[in-house]
Amino acid sequence: MYKVDEEKCVGCGICIGVCPVEAISMETGKAVINNKCVSCGQCAQVCPQNAIHPDPEQAPLASGLNRDSGMEMNIGRGMGRGGGMGLRRGPRDGRGGGRGGRGRW
């Protein structure tokens, strides 16, 4: 969930228009984010005053922790280029046990 810094907010209302779940309203000339917030961060991206930030009281989704179980979720790990061994077991130039090389067989 995100929170509005009331000191920085000038009440421009830009954040209200970009919220996909209509979780932002204006109260006393300042933006207020309610509990419908899904932490998408679109409001923080468009705020010209940089007045919207993740709420430190709420655990962000990107922290890698599952609050219910206390287990780490390892978000983003194991993706991209792997460091696996592949199918070949050695060089093919006769110096090792690779298949199809100029070995002893």
matplotlib code that plots the C-alpha trace (Angstrom):
import matplotlib.pyplot as plt

x = [0.0, 1.1, 0.9, 0.7, 3.1, 0.6, 3.5, 4.4, 1.0, -0.4, -3.7, -3.2, -5.3, -3.1, -2.8, -6.6, -6.8, -4.2, -5.3, -6.7, -8.8, -10.0, -8.2, -7.4, -9.7, -9.3, -9.9, -9.2, -7.3, -4.9, -4.8, -5.7, -5.1, -7.6, -7.3, -8.3, -4.7, -3.1, 0.5, 0.8, 2.8, 1.3, 0.3, 3.8, 5.2, 3.0, 3.1, 4.9, 5.7, 7.1, 4.6, 3.5, 5.7, 5.3, 3.9, 6.7, 4.1, 3.0, 5.3, 5.9, 5.4, 8.9, 10.5, 10.7, 8.9, 5.7, 4.0, 1.7, 4.3, 7.5, 9.1, 11.2, 9.7, 12.9, 11.3, 13.2, 15.7, 16.4, 15.4, 17.7, 20.9, 21.6, 24.9, 24.0, 26.5, 24.7, 24.8, 28.4, 30.7, 34.1, 36.1, 35.8, 39.4, 40.6, 41.8, 38.7, 35.7, 33.5, 31.5, 32.6, 36.0, 39.3, 39.6, 40.9, 37.8]
y = [0.0, 3.5, 6.6, 10.4, 12.8, 15.6, 18.1, 17.6, 17.1, 20.2, 18.6, 18.6, 15.3, 13.7, 10.6, 10.1, 9.8, 7.1, 4.8, 1.6, 0.7, 4.1, 4.0, 7.7, 10.6, 14.2, 15.2, 18.8, 19.6, 16.6, 13.2, 10.2, 6.6, 4.1, 0.3, -0.6, 0.2, -2.7, -1.2, -0.8, 2.4, 4.3, 7.2, 7.6, 7.6, 10.5, 12.7, 15.9, 16.7, 13.2, 13.0, 9.4, 6.6, 2.9, 2.8, 1.5, 0.0, -2.4, -5.1, -4.4, -7.2, -6.8, -7.5, -11.3, -12.3, -14.1, -12.5, -15.4, -18.1, -16.2, -18.0, -16.3, -16.3, -15.7, -13.4, -13.3, -15.9, -18.7, -16.6, -15.5, -17.1, -20.3, -21.6, -25.2, -27.8, -28.6, -31.9, -32.1, -33.8, -32.8, -31.3, -33.0, -32.8, -36.1, -34.7, -35.7, -38.0, -36.0, -37.8, -37.7, -36.5, -37.9, -40.1, -43.6, -45.3]
z = [0.0, -0.7, 1.4, 0.7, 2.4, 3.3, 3.6, -0.1, -1.6, -3.4, -4.3, -8.1, -8.4, -11.1, -9.0, -8.9, -12.6, -12.9, -10.1, -11.7, -8.6, -7.6, -4.2, -4.1, -3.2, -2.2, 1.4, 2.7, -0.5, -0.2, -1.8, 0.5, -0.4, 1.0, 1.7, -1.9, -2.9, -4.7, -4.6, -8.3, -7.9, -10.8, -8.5, -7.3, -10.8, -11.9, -8.8, -9.7, -6.1, -5.3, -2.4, -2.7, -1.4, -0.2, 3.3, 5.6, 7.9, 5.1, 3.8, 0.1, -2.4, -3.8, -0.4, -1.1, 2.1, 2.4, 5.4, 6.0, 6.3, 7.0, 4.1, 1.5, -2.0, -3.9, -6.5, -9.7, -8.9, -11.4, -14.3, -17.2, -18.2, -16.3, -15.1, -15.7, -17.0, -20.2, -22.1, -22.9, -20.4, -21.7, -24.6, -28.0, -28.9, -27.5, -24.1, -22.2, -22.2, -24.6, -27.2, -30.8, -30.1, -31.4, -28.3, -27.9, -29.2]

ax = plt.figure().add_subplot(projection="3d")
ax.plot(x, y, z, "-o")
ax.set_aspect("equal")
plt.show()
